[in-house]
Amino acid sequence: MSKGDLLEMEGTIQDALGGGQYTIKLDQGEATVRAQLSGRMRRHHIRVLPGDRVRVAVSPYDLTHGLIVYRGRTN
């Protein structure tokens, strides 16, 4: 599967779980996704906290797991 096959969705972090996992409530409907930080975000030590707006890349085969690829700006 290539990077272009992933679905990108916006959401808000609800809870920080152990092991670098996060629960994210998506803007589309009442869906929740369990996601972890992408490799580039881990490498650059980007911190995410509950309440942050994020962009999540989700596989079309399993819509309950994803990667956090972008943390939104806080203005």
PDB file of N, CA, C, O and CB in Angstrom:
ATOM      1  N   MET A   1       0.842  -1.161   0.000  1.00  0.00           N
ATOM      2  CA  MET A   1       0.000   0.000   0.000  1.00  0.00           C
ATOM      3  C   MET A   1       0.895   1.235   0.000  1.00  0.00           C
ATOM      4  O   MET A   1       1.837   1.319   0.787  1.00  0.00           O
ATOM      5  CB  MET A   1      -0.962  -0.008   1.211  1.00  0.00           C
ATOM      6  N   SER A   2       0.609   2.175  -0.865  1.00  0.00           N
ATOM      7  CA  SER A   2       1.419   3.387  -0.933  1.00  0.00           C
ATOM      8  C   SER A   2       0.831   4.464  -0.028  1.00  0.00           C
ATOM      9  O   SER A   2      -0.287   4.338   0.472  1.00  0.00           O
ATOM     10  CB  SER A   2       1.514   3.897  -2.385  1.00  0.00           C
ATOM     11  N   LYS A   3       1.602   5.515   0.170  1.00  0.00           N
ATOM     12  CA  LYS A   3       1.187   6.613   1.023  1.00  0.00           C
ATOM     13  C   LYS A   3      -0.049   7.318   0.463  1.00  0.00           C
ATOM     14  O   LYS A   3      -0.848   7.857   1.229  1.00  0.00           O
ATOM     15  CB  LYS A   3       2.328   7.606   1.190  1.00  0.00           C
ATOM     16  N   GLY A   4      -0.218   7.322  -0.857  1.00  0.00           N
ATOM     17  CA  GLY A   4      -1.352   7.968  -1.481  1.00  0.00           C
ATOM     18  C   GLY A   4      -2.665   7.234  -1.289  1.00  0.00           C
ATOM     19  O   GLY A   4      -3.727   7.811  -1.523  1.00  0.00           O
ATOM     20  N   ASP A   5      -2.623   5.974  -0.870  1.00  0.00           N
ATOM     21  CA  ASP A   5      -3.838   5.195  -0.670  1.00  0.00           C
ATOM     22  C   ASP A   5      -4.519   5.473   0.668  1.00  0.00           C
ATOM     23  O   ASP A   5      -5.662   5.064   0.872  1.00  0.00           O
ATOM     24  CB  ASP A   5      -3.522   3.734  -0.773  1.00  0.00           C
ATOM     25  N   LEU A   6      -3.833   6.163   1.582  1.00  0.00           N
ATOM     26  CA  LEU A   6      -4.390   6.413   2.899  1.00  0.00           C
ATOM     27  C   LEU A   6      -5.443   7.521   2.850  1.00  0.00           C
ATOM     28  O   LEU A   6      -5.345   8.446   2.044  1.00  0.00           O
ATOM     29  CB  LEU A   6      -3.279   6.781   3.880  1.00  0.00           C
ATOM     30  N   LEU A   7      -6.440   7.418   3.710  1.00  0.00           N
ATOM     31  CA  LEU A   7      -7.474   8.441   3.833  1.00  0.00           C
ATOM     32  C   LEU A   7      -7.072   9.420   4.924  1.00  0.00           C
ATOM     33  O   LEU A   7      -6.747   9.002   6.035  1.00  0.00           O
ATOM     34  CB  LEU A   7      -8.859   7.807   4.142  1.00  0.00           C
ATOM     35  N   GLU A   8      -7.087  10.711   4.630  1.00  0.00           N
ATOM     36  CA  GLU A   8      -6.742  11.713   5.643  1.00  0.00           C
ATOM     37  C   GLU A   8      -8.006  12.329   6.201  1.00  0.00           C
ATOM     38  O   GLU A   8      -8.885  12.760   5.455  1.00  0.00           O
ATOM     39  CB  GLU A   8      -5.825  12.808   5.055  1.00  0.00           C
ATOM     40  N   MET A   9      -8.091  12.367   7.539  1.00  0.00           N
ATOM     41  CA  MET A   9      -9.257  12.890   8.236  1.00  0.00           C
ATOM     42  C   MET A   9      -8.795  13.836   9.334  1.00  0.00           C
ATOM     43  O   MET A   9      -7.674  13.720   9.830  1.00  0.00           O
ATOM     44  CB  MET A   9     -10.121  11.742   8.822  1.00  0.00           C
ATOM     45  N   GLU A  10      -9.653  14.764   9.711  1.00  0.00           N
ATOM     46  CA  GLU A  10      -9.371  15.712  10.785  1.00  0.00           C
ATOM     47  C   GLU A  10     -10.097  15.264  12.046  1.00  0.00           C
ATOM     48  O   GLU A  10     -11.163  14.652  11.977  1.00  0.00           O
ATOM     49  CB  GLU A  10      -9.795  17.155  10.386  1.00  0.00           C
ATOM     50  N   GLY A  11      -9.507  15.577  13.200  1.00  0.00           N
ATOM     51  CA  GLY A  11     -10.142  15.221  14.455  1.00  0.00           C
ATOM     52  C   GLY A  11      -9.481  15.895  15.637  1.00  0.00           C
ATOM     53  O   GLY A  11      -8.566  16.703  15.481  1.00  0.00           O
ATOM     54  N   THR A  12      -9.961  15.548  16.829  1.00  0.00           N
ATOM     55  CA  THR A  12      -9.458  16.097  18.079  1.00  0.00           C
ATOM     56  C   THR A  12      -9.018  14.951  18.973  1.00  0.00           C
ATOM     57  O   THR A  12      -9.710  13.938  19.077  1.00  0.00           O
ATOM     58  CB  THR A  12     -10.531  16.970  18.782  1.00  0.00           C
ATOM     59  N   ILE A  13      -7.874  15.107  19.614  1.00  0.00           N
ATOM     60  CA  ILE A  13      -7.374  14.070  20.519  1.00  0.00           C
ATOM     61  C   ILE A  13      -8.228  14.057  21.778  1.00  0.00           C
ATOM     62  O   ILE A  13      -8.386  15.085  22.437  1.00  0.00           O
ATOM     63  CB  ILE A  13      -5.874  14.304  20.872  1.00  0.00           C
ATOM     64  N   GLN A  14      -8.775  12.901  22.110  1.00  0.00           N
ATOM     65  CA  GLN A  14      -9.612  12.742  23.296  1.00  0.00           C
ATOM     66  C   GLN A  14      -8.796  12.291  24.499  1.00  0.00           C
ATOM     67  O   GLN A  14      -8.969  12.811  25.602  1.00  0.00           O
ATOM     68  CB  GLN A  14     -10.728  11.743  23.023  1.00  0.00           C
ATOM     69  N   ASP A  15      -7.898  11.313  24.286  1.00  0.00           N
ATOM     70  CA  ASP A  15      -7.201  10.700  25.408  1.00  0.00           C
ATOM     71  C   ASP A  15      -5.832  10.223  24.955  1.00  0.00           C
ATOM     72  O   ASP A  15      -5.670   9.764  23.824  1.00  0.00           O
ATOM     73  CB  ASP A  15      -8.019   9.531  25.995  1.00  0.00           C
ATOM     74  N   ALA A  16      -4.849  10.331  25.840  1.00  0.00           N
ATOM     75  CA  ALA A  16      -3.513   9.807  25.576  1.00  0.00           C
ATOM     76  C   ALA A  16      -3.380   8.480  26.320  1.00  0.00           C
ATOM     77  O   ALA A  16      -3.420   8.443  27.549  1.00  0.00           O
ATOM     78  CB  ALA A  16      -2.395  10.825  26.017  1.00  0.00           C
ATOM     79  N   LEU A  17      -3.224   7.406  25.573  1.00  0.00           N
ATOM     80  CA  LEU A  17      -3.098   6.073  26.149  1.00  0.00           C
ATOM     81  C   LEU A  17      -1.620   5.728  26.318  1.00  0.00           C
ATOM     82  O   LEU A  17      -0.755   6.497  25.897  1.00  0.00           O
ATOM     83  CB  LEU A  17      -3.810   5.019  25.263  1.00  0.00           C
ATOM     84  N   GLY A  18      -1.328   4.606  26.915  1.00  0.00           N
ATOM     85  CA  GLY A  18       0.043   4.170  27.086  1.00  0.00           C
ATOM     86  C   GLY A  18       0.658   3.697  25.783  1.00  0.00           C
ATOM     87  O   GLY A  18      -0.056   3.323  24.851  1.00  0.00           O
ATOM     88  N   GLY A  19       1.973   3.712  25.718  1.00  0.00           N
ATOM     89  CA  GLY A  19       2.684   3.198  24.554  1.00  0.00           C
ATOM     90  C   GLY A  19       2.614   4.096  23.333  1.00  0.00           C
ATOM     91  O   GLY A  19       2.790   3.622  22.211  1.00  0.00           O
ATOM     92  N   GLY A  20       2.359   5.380  23.528  1.00  0.00           N
ATOM     93  CA  GLY A  20       2.314   6.299  22.396  1.00  0.00           C
ATOM     94  C   GLY A  20       1.039   6.234  21.577  1.00  0.00           C
ATOM     95  O   GLY A  20       1.010   6.716  20.444  1.00  0.00           O
ATOM     96  N   GLN A  21      -0.003   5.654  22.121  1.00  0.00           N
ATOM     97  CA  GLN A  21      -1.293   5.551  21.438  1.00  0.00           C
ATOM     98  C   GLN A  21      -2.199   6.700  21.879  1.00  0.00           C
ATOM     99  O   GLN A  21      -2.128   7.153  23.022  1.00  0.00           O
ATOM    100  CB  GLN A  21      -1.967   4.179  21.729  1.00  0.00           C
ATOM    101  N   TYR A  22      -3.041   7.160  20.974  1.00  0.00           N
ATOM    102  CA  TYR A  22      -3.986   8.237  21.253  1.00  0.00           C
ATOM    103  C   TYR A  22      -5.361   7.841  20.737  1.00  0.00           C
ATOM    104  O   TYR A  22      -5.477   7.155  19.722  1.00  0.00           O
ATOM    105  CB  TYR A  22      -3.521   9.570  20.609  1.00  0.00           C
ATOM    106  N   THR A  23      -6.411   8.278  21.446  1.00  0.00           N
ATOM    107  CA  THR A  23      -7.774   8.113  20.971  1.00  0.00           C
ATOM    108  C   THR A  23      -8.199   9.439  20.364  1.00  0.00           C
ATOM    109  O   THR A  23      -8.091  10.485  21.004  1.00  0.00           O
ATOM    110  CB  THR A  23      -8.743   7.666  22.123  1.00  0.00           C
ATOM    111  N   ILE A  24      -8.689   9.393  19.110  1.00  0.00           N
ATOM    112  CA  ILE A  24      -9.028  10.597  18.375  1.00  0.00           C
ATOM    113  C   ILE A  24     -10.489  10.529  17.957  1.00  0.00           C
ATOM    114  O   ILE A  24     -10.935   9.528  17.396  1.00  0.00           O
ATOM    115  CB  ILE A  24      -8.108  10.776  17.146  1.00  0.00           C
ATOM    116  N   LYS A  25     -11.235  11.601  18.231  1.00  0.00           N
ATOM    117  CA  LYS A  25     -12.628  11.706  17.790  1.00  0.00           C
ATOM    118  C   LYS A  25     -12.630  12.467  16.477  1.00  0.00           C
ATOM    119  O   LYS A  25     -12.206  13.621  16.419  1.00  0.00           O
ATOM    120  CB  LYS A  25     -13.535  12.419  18.867  1.00  0.00           C
ATOM    121  N   LEU A  26     -13.106  11.820  15.427  1.00  0.00           N
ATOM    122  CA  LEU A  26     -13.109  12.413  14.098  1.00  0.00           C
ATOM    123  C   LEU A  26     -14.244  13.409  13.936  1.00  0.00           C
ATOM    124  O   LEU A  26     -15.268  13.312  14.613  1.00  0.00           O
ATOM    125  CB  LEU A  26     -13.213  11.334  13.040  1.00  0.00           C
ATOM    126  N   ASP A  27     -14.057  14.372  13.031  1.00  0.00           N
ATOM    127  CA  ASP A  27     -15.092  15.359  12.747  1.00  0.00           C
ATOM    128  C   ASP A  27     -16.267  14.739  12.004  1.00  0.00           C
ATOM    129  O   ASP A  27     -17.408  15.162  12.189  1.00  0.00           O
ATOM    130  CB  ASP A  27     -14.515  16.509  11.938  1.00  0.00           C
ATOM    131  N   GLN A  28     -16.001  13.738  11.162  1.00  0.00           N
ATOM    132  CA  GLN A  28     -17.072  13.086  10.396  1.00  0.00           C
ATOM    133  C   GLN A  28     -17.795  12.073  11.281  1.00  0.00           C
ATOM    134  O   GLN A  28     -17.277  10.987  11.544  1.00  0.00           O
ATOM    135  CB  GLN A  28     -16.501  12.389   9.125  1.00  0.00           C
ATOM    136  N   GLY A  29     -18.967  12.428  11.727  1.00  0.00           N
ATOM    137  CA  GLY A  29     -19.768  11.500  12.519  1.00  0.00           C
ATOM    138  C   GLY A  29     -19.251  11.323  13.929  1.00  0.00           C
ATOM    139  O   GLY A  29     -18.554  12.184  14.467  1.00  0.00           O
ATOM    140  N   GLU A  30     -19.597  10.210  14.510  1.00  0.00           N
ATOM    141  CA  GLU A  30     -19.222   9.892  15.888  1.00  0.00           C
ATOM    142  C   GLU A  30     -18.088   8.882  15.958  1.00  0.00           C
ATOM    143  O   GLU A  30     -17.920   8.220  16.982  1.00  0.00           O
ATOM    144  CB  GLU A  30     -20.419   9.364  16.643  1.00  0.00           C
ATOM    145  N   ALA A  31     -17.312   8.751  14.896  1.00  0.00           N
ATOM    146  CA  ALA A  31     -16.266   7.728  14.831  1.00  0.00           C
ATOM    147  C   ALA A  31     -15.069   8.113  15.701  1.00  0.00           C
ATOM    148  O   ALA A  31     -14.721   9.288  15.823  1.00  0.00           O
ATOM    149  CB  ALA A  31     -15.815   7.514  13.377  1.00  0.00           C
ATOM    150  N   THR A  32     -14.450   7.093  16.302  1.00  0.00           N
ATOM    151  CA  THR A  32     -13.200   7.280  17.034  1.00  0.00           C
ATOM    152  C   THR A  32     -12.141   6.381  16.419  1.00  0.00           C
ATOM    153  O   THR A  32     -12.439   5.298  15.917  1.00  0.00           O
ATOM    154  CB  THR A  32     -13.379   6.971  18.553  1.00  0.00           C
ATOM    155  N   VAL A  33     -10.905   6.847  16.466  1.00  0.00           N
ATOM    156  CA  VAL A  33      -9.773   6.136  15.879  1.00  0.00           C
ATOM    157  C   VAL A  33      -8.684   6.050  16.927  1.00  0.00           C
ATOM    158  O   VAL A  33      -8.452   7.009  17.663  1.00  0.00           O
ATOM    159  CB  VAL A  33      -9.256   6.841  14.584  1.00  0.00           C
ATOM    160  N   ARG A  34      -8.018   4.918  17.000  1.00  0.00           N
ATOM    161  CA  ARG A  34      -6.829   4.777  17.830  1.00  0.00           C
ATOM    162  C   ARG A  34      -5.625   4.970  16.920  1.00  0.00           C
ATOM    163  O   ARG A  34      -5.474   4.256  15.928  1.00  0.00           O
ATOM    164  CB  ARG A  34      -6.786   3.380  18.561  1.00  0.00           C
ATOM    165  N   ALA A  35      -4.766   5.933  17.254  1.00  0.00           N
ATOM    166  CA  ALA A  35      -3.659   6.270  16.369  1.00  0.00           C
ATOM    167  C   ALA A  35      -2.379   6.475  17.164  1.00  0.00           C
ATOM    168  O   ALA A  35      -2.396   6.666  18.380  1.00  0.00           O
ATOM    169  CB  ALA A  35      -3.983   7.523  15.555  1.00  0.00           C
ATOM    170  N   GLN A  36      -1.266   6.428  16.433  1.00  0.00           N
ATOM    171  CA  GLN A  36       0.031   6.724  17.017  1.00  0.00           C
ATOM    172  C   GLN A  36       0.727   7.757  16.140  1.00  0.00           C
ATOM    173  O   GLN A  36       0.303   8.006  15.012  1.00  0.00           O
ATOM    174  CB  GLN A  36       0.894   5.433  17.163  1.00  0.00           C
ATOM    175  N   LEU A  37       1.791   8.354  16.655  1.00  0.00           N
ATOM    176  CA  LEU A  37       2.513   9.375  15.902  1.00  0.00           C
ATOM    177  C   LEU A  37       3.241   8.750  14.720  1.00  0.00           C
ATOM    178  O   LEU A  37       3.751   7.633  14.816  1.00  0.00           O
ATOM    179  CB  LEU A  37       3.506  10.115  16.810  1.00  0.00           C
ATOM    180  N   SER A  38       3.287   9.467  13.617  1.00  0.00           N
ATOM    181  CA  SER A  38       4.045   8.997  12.463  1.00  0.00           C
ATOM    182  C   SER A  38       5.539   9.119  12.778  1.00  0.00           C
ATOM    183  O   SER A  38       5.931   9.792  13.731  1.00  0.00           O
ATOM    184  CB  SER A  38       3.672   9.807  11.174  1.00  0.00           C
ATOM    185  N   GLY A  39       6.348   8.470  11.979  1.00  0.00           N
ATOM    186  CA  GLY A  39       7.787   8.439  12.221  1.00  0.00           C
ATOM    187  C   GLY A  39       8.438   9.810  12.190  1.00  0.00           C
ATOM    188  O   GLY A  39       9.325  10.095  12.994  1.00  0.00           O
ATOM    189  N   ARG A  40       8.009  10.656  11.274  1.00  0.00           N
ATOM    190  CA  ARG A  40       8.595  11.996  11.170  1.00  0.00           C
ATOM    191  C   ARG A  40       8.253  12.843  12.395  1.00  0.00           C
ATOM    192  O   ARG A  40       9.087  13.621  12.857  1.00  0.00           O
ATOM    193  CB  ARG A  40       8.105  12.697   9.894  1.00  0.00           C
ATOM    194  N   MET A  41       7.041  12.700  12.924  1.00  0.00           N
ATOM    195  CA  MET A  41       6.660  13.458  14.122  1.00  0.00           C
ATOM    196  C   MET A  41       7.426  12.957  15.346  1.00  0.00           C
ATOM    197  O   MET A  41       7.799  13.750  16.210  1.00  0.00           O
ATOM    198  CB  MET A  41       5.138  13.352  14.368  1.00  0.00           C
ATOM    199  N   ARG A  42       7.662  11.648  15.424  1.00  0.00           N
ATOM    200  CA  ARG A  42       8.461  11.098  16.526  1.00  0.00           C
ATOM    201  C   ARG A  42       9.905  11.570  16.442  1.00  0.00           C
ATOM    202  O   ARG A  42      10.514  11.915  17.455  1.00  0.00           O
ATOM    203  CB  ARG A  42       8.410   9.563  16.514  1.00  0.00           C
ATOM    204  N   ARG A  43      10.447  11.584  15.233  1.00  0.00           N
ATOM    205  CA  ARG A  43      11.848  11.963  15.038  1.00  0.00           C
ATOM    206  C   ARG A  43      12.093  13.418  15.429  1.00  0.00           C
ATOM    207  O   ARG A  43      13.156  13.741  15.959  1.00  0.00           O
ATOM    208  CB  ARG A  43      12.259  11.740  13.581  1.00  0.00           C
ATOM    209  N   HIS A  44      11.127  14.300  15.176  1.00  0.00           N
ATOM    210  CA  HIS A  44      11.289  15.720  15.490  1.00  0.00           C
ATOM    211  C   HIS A  44      10.684  16.106  16.841  1.00  0.00           C
ATOM    212  O   HIS A  44      10.577  17.292  17.153  1.00  0.00           O
ATOM    213  CB  HIS A  44      10.662  16.557  14.401  1.00  0.00           C
ATOM    214  N   HIS A  45      10.286  15.109  17.647  1.00  0.00           N
ATOM    215  CA  HIS A  45       9.789  15.298  19.015  1.00  0.00           C
ATOM    216  C   HIS A  45       8.603  16.255  19.071  1.00  0.00           C
ATOM    217  O   HIS A  45       8.557  17.136  19.930  1.00  0.00           O
ATOM    218  CB  HIS A  45      10.905  15.818  19.909  1.00  0.00           C
ATOM    219  N   ILE A  46       7.642  16.088  18.159  1.00  0.00           N
ATOM    220  CA  ILE A  46       6.417  16.883  18.175  1.00  0.00           C
ATOM    221  C   ILE A  46       5.517  16.333  19.277  1.00  0.00           C
ATOM    222  O   ILE A  46       5.216  15.140  19.296  1.00  0.00           O
ATOM    223  CB  ILE A  46       5.693  16.854  16.779  1.00  0.00           C
ATOM    224  N   ARG A  47       5.093  17.187  20.183  1.00  0.00           N
ATOM    225  CA  ARG A  47       4.246  16.753  21.292  1.00  0.00           C
ATOM    226  C   ARG A  47       2.780  17.024  20.955  1.00  0.00           C
ATOM    227  O   ARG A  47       2.441  18.063  20.390  1.00  0.00           O
ATOM    228  CB  ARG A  47       4.647  17.475  22.608  1.00  0.00           C
ATOM    229  N   VAL A  48       1.936  16.087  21.305  1.00  0.00           N
ATOM    230  CA  VAL A  48       0.499  16.268  21.146  1.00  0.00           C
ATOM    231  C   VAL A  48      -0.166  15.987  22.492  1.00  0.00           C
ATOM    232  O   VAL A  48       0.235  15.080  23.223  1.00  0.00           O
ATOM    233  CB  VAL A  48      -0.074  15.333  20.023  1.00  0.00           C
ATOM    234  N   LEU A  49      -1.182  16.776  22.802  1.00  0.00           N
ATOM    235  CA  LEU A  49      -1.889  16.667  24.069  1.00  0.00           C
ATOM    236  C   LEU A  49      -3.382  16.529  23.809  1.00  0.00           C
ATOM    237  O   LEU A  49      -3.853  16.898  22.733  1.00  0.00           O
ATOM    238  CB  LEU A  49      -1.603  17.888  24.968  1.00  0.00           C
ATOM    239  N   PRO A  50      -4.133  16.007  24.767  1.00  0.00           N
ATOM    240  CA  PRO A  50      -5.582  15.953  24.600  1.00  0.00           C
ATOM    241  C   PRO A  50      -6.148  17.350  24.353  1.00  0.00           C
ATOM    242  O   PRO A  50      -5.798  18.312  25.036  1.00  0.00           O
ATOM    243  CB  PRO A  50      -6.244  15.320  25.836  1.00  0.00           C
ATOM    244  N   GLY A  51      -7.027  17.433  23.364  1.00  0.00           N
ATOM    245  CA  GLY A  51      -7.605  18.711  22.971  1.00  0.00           C
ATOM    246  C   GLY A  51      -6.983  19.291  21.714  1.00  0.00           C
ATOM    247  O   GLY A  51      -7.550  20.212  21.126  1.00  0.00           O
ATOM    248  N   ASP A  52      -5.831  18.782  21.281  1.00  0.00           N
ATOM    249  CA  ASP A  52      -5.175  19.277  20.071  1.00  0.00           C
ATOM    250  C   ASP A  52      -5.918  18.811  18.829  1.00  0.00           C
ATOM    251  O   ASP A  52      -6.474  17.713  18.801  1.00  0.00           O
ATOM    252  CB  ASP A  52      -3.713  18.811  20.019  1.00  0.00           C
ATOM    253  N   ARG A  53      -5.923  19.659  17.795  1.00  0.00           N
ATOM    254  CA  ARG A  53      -6.483  19.300  16.493  1.00  0.00           C
ATOM    255  C   ARG A  53      -5.394  18.602  15.696  1.00  0.00           C
ATOM    256  O   ARG A  53      -4.263  19.085  15.638  1.00  0.00           O
ATOM    257  CB  ARG A  53      -7.026  20.560  15.728  1.00  0.00           C
ATOM    258  N   VAL A  54      -5.717  17.478  15.085  1.00  0.00           N
ATOM    259  CA  VAL A  54      -4.740  16.693  14.337  1.00  0.00           C
ATOM    260  C   VAL A  54      -5.330  16.220  13.018  1.00  0.00           C
ATOM    261  O   VAL A  54      -6.548  16.183  12.840  1.00  0.00           O
ATOM    262  CB  VAL A  54      -4.263  15.495  15.164  1.00  0.00           C
ATOM    263  N   ARG A  55      -4.441  15.859  12.097  1.00  0.00           N
ATOM    264  CA  ARG A  55      -4.814  15.204  10.844  1.00  0.00           C
ATOM    265  C   ARG A  55      -4.331  13.770  10.944  1.00  0.00           C
ATOM    266  O   ARG A  55      -3.171  13.520  11.274  1.00  0.00           O
ATOM    267  CB  ARG A  55      -4.202  15.938   9.582  1.00  0.00           C
ATOM    268  N   VAL A  56      -5.220  12.824  10.658  1.00  0.00           N
ATOM    269  CA  VAL A  56      -4.931  11.399  10.821  1.00  0.00           C
ATOM    270  C   VAL A  56      -5.003  10.708   9.466  1.00  0.00           C
ATOM    271  O   VAL A  56      -5.955  10.915   8.714  1.00  0.00           O
ATOM    272  CB  VAL A  56      -5.918  10.741  11.824  1.00  0.00           C
ATOM    273  N   ALA A  57      -4.007   9.890   9.152  1.00  0.00           N
ATOM    274  CA  ALA A  57      -4.018   9.066   7.939  1.00  0.00           C
ATOM    275  C   ALA A  57      -4.506   7.679   8.342  1.00  0.00           C
ATOM    276  O   ALA A  57      -3.895   7.013   9.177  1.00  0.00           O
ATOM    277  CB  ALA A  57      -2.586   9.001   7.258  1.00  0.00           C
ATOM    278  N   VAL A  58      -5.625   7.249   7.734  1.00  0.00           N
ATOM    279  CA  VAL A  58      -6.272   5.985   8.092  1.00  0.00           C
ATOM    280  C   VAL A  58      -6.262   5.067   6.878  1.00  0.00           C
ATOM    281  O   VAL A  58      -6.494   5.511   5.754  1.00  0.00           O
ATOM    282  CB  VAL A  58      -7.730   6.220   8.598  1.00  0.00           C
ATOM    283  N   SER A  59      -5.993   3.790   7.108  1.00  0.00           N
ATOM    284  CA  SER A  59      -6.027   2.807   6.044  1.00  0.00           C
ATOM    285  C   SER A  59      -7.480   2.555   5.626  1.00  0.00           C
ATOM    286  O   SER A  59      -8.360   2.482   6.483  1.00  0.00           O
ATOM    287  CB  SER A  59      -5.344   1.491   6.493  1.00  0.00           C
ATOM    288  N   PRO A  60      -7.742   2.420   4.323  1.00  0.00           N
ATOM    289  CA  PRO A  60      -9.116   2.125   3.906  1.00  0.00           C
ATOM    290  C   PRO A  60      -9.561   0.709   4.292  1.00  0.00           C
ATOM    291  O   PRO A  60     -10.753   0.406   4.241  1.00  0.00           O
ATOM    292  CB  PRO A  60      -9.246   2.307   2.403  1.00  0.00           C
ATOM    293  N   TYR A  61      -8.630  -0.152   4.672  1.00  0.00           N
ATOM    294  CA  TYR A  61      -8.966  -1.523   5.045  1.00  0.00           C
ATOM    295  C   TYR A  61      -9.367  -1.652   6.501  1.00  0.00           C
ATOM    296  O   TYR A  61     -10.187  -2.504   6.843  1.00  0.00           O
ATOM    297  CB  TYR A  61      -7.804  -2.429   4.765  1.00  0.00           C
ATOM    298  N   ASP A  62      -8.796  -0.811   7.371  1.00  0.00           N
ATOM    299  CA  ASP A  62      -9.119  -0.840   8.798  1.00  0.00           C
ATOM    300  C   ASP A  62      -9.300   0.599   9.262  1.00  0.00           C
ATOM    301  O   ASP A  62      -8.315   1.304   9.482  1.00  0.00           O
ATOM    302  CB  ASP A  62      -8.001  -1.572   9.633  1.00  0.00           C
ATOM    303  N   LEU A  63     -10.525   1.036   9.411  1.00  0.00           N
ATOM    304  CA  LEU A  63     -10.815   2.428   9.722  1.00  0.00           C
ATOM    305  C   LEU A  63     -10.726   2.747  11.210  1.00  0.00           C
ATOM    306  O   LEU A  63     -11.103   3.845  11.618  1.00  0.00           O
ATOM    307  CB  LEU A  63     -12.177   2.779   9.220  1.00  0.00           C
ATOM    308  N   THR A  64     -10.240   1.820  12.030  1.00  0.00           N
ATOM    309  CA  THR A  64     -10.134   2.073  13.461  1.00  0.00           C
ATOM    310  C   THR A  64      -8.702   2.359  13.903  1.00  0.00           C
ATOM    311  O   THR A  64      -8.483   2.690  15.069  1.00  0.00           O
ATOM    312  CB  THR A  64     -10.674   0.895  14.228  1.00  0.00           C
ATOM    313  N   HIS A  65      -7.721   2.241  13.009  1.00  0.00           N
ATOM    314  CA  HIS A  65      -6.326   2.490  13.341  1.00  0.00           C
ATOM    315  C   HIS A  65      -5.743   3.497  12.356  1.00  0.00           C
ATOM    316  O   HIS A  65      -6.091   3.502  11.175  1.00  0.00           O
ATOM    317  CB  HIS A  65      -5.512   1.174  13.328  1.00  0.00           C
ATOM    318  N   GLY A  66      -4.848   4.350  12.861  1.00  0.00           N
ATOM    319  CA  GLY A  66      -4.272   5.333  11.967  1.00  0.00           C
ATOM    320  C   GLY A  66      -2.961   5.897  12.485  1.00  0.00           C
ATOM    321  O   GLY A  66      -2.452   5.494  13.531  1.00  0.00           O
ATOM    322  N   LEU A  67      -2.430   6.845  11.719  1.00  0.00           N
ATOM    323  CA  LEU A  67      -1.198   7.551  12.049  1.00  0.00           C
ATOM    324  C   LEU A  67      -1.486   9.045  12.131  1.00  0.00           C
ATOM    325  O   LEU A  67      -2.161   9.598  11.263  1.00  0.00           O
ATOM    326  CB  LEU A  67      -0.088   7.257  11.001  1.00  0.00           C
ATOM    327  N   ILE A  68      -0.980   9.693  13.162  1.00  0.00           N
ATOM    328  CA  ILE A  68      -1.100  11.139  13.273  1.00  0.00           C
ATOM    329  C   ILE A  68      -0.003  11.741  12.413  1.00  0.00           C
ATOM    330  O   ILE A  68       1.181  11.536  12.683  1.00  0.00           O
ATOM    331  CB  ILE A  68      -0.998  11.624  14.768  1.00  0.00           C
ATOM    332  N   VAL A  69      -0.385  12.481  11.379  1.00  0.00           N
ATOM    333  CA  VAL A  69       0.611  13.023  10.449  1.00  0.00           C
ATOM    334  C   VAL A  69       0.790  14.532  10.584  1.00  0.00           C
ATOM    335  O   VAL A  69       1.755  15.076  10.047  1.00  0.00           O
ATOM    336  CB  VAL A  69       0.218  12.691   9.029  1.00  0.00           C
ATOM    337  N   TYR A  70      -0.114  15.229  11.290  1.00  0.00           N
ATOM    338  CA  TYR A  70       0.000  16.675  11.406  1.00  0.00           C
ATOM    339  C   TYR A  70      -0.738  17.148  12.650  1.00  0.00           C
ATOM    340  O   TYR A  70      -1.854  16.705  12.925  1.00  0.00           O
ATOM    341  CB  TYR A  70      -0.553  17.374  10.146  1.00  0.00           C
ATOM    342  N   ARG A  71      -0.112  18.048  13.399  1.00  0.00           N
ATOM    343  CA  ARG A  71      -0.772  18.685  14.554  1.00  0.00           C
ATOM    344  C   ARG A  71      -1.101  20.116  14.157  1.00  0.00           C
ATOM    345  O   ARG A  71      -0.223  20.857  13.716  1.00  0.00           O
ATOM    346  CB  ARG A  71       0.141  18.647  15.852  1.00  0.00           C
ATOM    347  N   GLY A  72      -2.349  20.503  14.311  1.00  0.00           N
ATOM    348  CA  GLY A  72      -2.793  21.833  13.923  1.00  0.00           C
ATOM    349  C   GLY A  72      -2.220  22.923  14.791  1.00  0.00           C
ATOM    350  O   GLY A  72      -1.788  22.680  15.918  1.00  0.00           O
ATOM    351  N   ARG A  73      -2.222  24.113  14.261  1.00  0.00           N
ATOM    352  CA  ARG A  73      -1.725  25.264  15.016  1.00  0.00           C
ATOM    353  C   ARG A  73      -2.739  25.681  16.059  1.00  0.00           C
ATOM    354  O   ARG A  73      -3.943  25.522  15.864  1.00  0.00           O
ATOM    355  CB  ARG A  73      -1.411  26.439  14.082  1.00  0.00           C
ATOM    356  N   THR A  74      -2.249  26.219  17.173  1.00  0.00           N
ATOM    357  CA  THR A  74      -3.123  26.713  18.221  1.00  0.00           C
ATOM    358  C   THR A  74      -3.040  28.228  18.203  1.00  0.00           C
ATOM    359  O   THR A  74      -2.031  28.805  18.608  1.00  0.00           O
ATOM    360  CB  THR A  74      -2.733  26.133  19.622  1.00  0.00           C
ATOM    361  N   ASN A  75      -4.094  28.871  17.735  1.00  0.00           N
ATOM    362  CA  ASN A  75      -4.121  30.346  17.657  1.00  0.00           C
ATOM    363  C   ASN A  75      -5.052  30.918  18.690  1.00  0.00           C
ATOM    364  O   ASN A  75      -5.205  32.136  18.777  1.00  0.00           O
ATOM    365  CB  ASN A  75      -4.547  30.816  16.262  1.00  0.00           C
TER     366      ASN A  75
END
